[in-house]
Amino acid sequence: MTPAPGYDEERLADLLRGLPPAPPAWVTAAQELPLARLGLDEIVDRARKDEAFRKALIADLESALAGAGYVPDPLLLESVRDRLGR
């Protein structure tokens, strides 16, 4: 990646060091995002391959996810709906 004109890597590093630390919630979210995405990918893949699971998701998304061992938080529910086109 090429730095913006007029800024070398050391200058950019100095500028970044001057920023306040990220809020703890942002750090936690960034750490959990890869795992959440993996879970979402697993759910969608299973729904595409398993007709009974797909029908259960369509009938009652929250219960189907809970029954499959997922925590049906609002973000996961919205993401599954988006990915499955519901």
N, C-alpha and C positions, 0 to 999 in steps of 0.2 A: 504494500500500500504506500503510495507516495504522499508525503505530507503536503499540506496546503502551501502555496507559494509564500515564501518569506518566513516560514517556520521550519526549523530542522527538528529532528527527533528529540534532541536534548531540550530545546525550548518548549516543545509540546509536553514533555515529561515534567518540566518545571511548572507549567500552567496546570497540569492535572494534579500535581502534588498540592497546589494551592487551593484546590476545591475542598469543601467540607466532605467528611465521610458520608457515604450513602446511608440512608435511614436503615435501621436493622430489618424492617419489613421488606425492603427492596432486596437486601442481601439474602434473606430467607427465601423469597420468591425466586430469585435467580438460581439458588441452589436446588430448589424443588422442581423447577421447570422441566429439566430433562426427564426426571422420573414421571412427572405428570404427562408429558407428551408420550412417553413410552406406554403408559397405561391407556391413554386415549387411542394410540395406534393399535394396541392389543384388542381393545373393545371393538373398534371398527373392523379390524381384520376378522375377529370372531363372528361379528354380526354378518359379514359378507359370506362367510363359510358355513355358518350354522343357522339354518332357517328357523329352528325353534327359538334360539336365542334372539334372533332378529325380531321375530313376532313378539316375544316377551318384551323387548325394548320398546317396540311400537305400542304395545298395549299399556305398559306401565313402566316407563323408563327408570324412575327412581327405585322401584322395588326390584326390577330386573338387575340393576347394577348392584344394589345392596346384596341381593341373593347370590351374585357372582363374586362377592368379596370386595367390591369397590365402595369407597365412601362417596355417596352421591351428593357432593357439594355443588352449589349453584354453578360454578365455573365449569365443572366436569359435565353437568347436565346440559348446559348451553353448548359446550364444545361438541358433545356427542350429537346433539340435535343438528348442529351446523354440518358436521361431517357426514351424517346420514341423510342430509337433505330434508329434514323434518321441520 
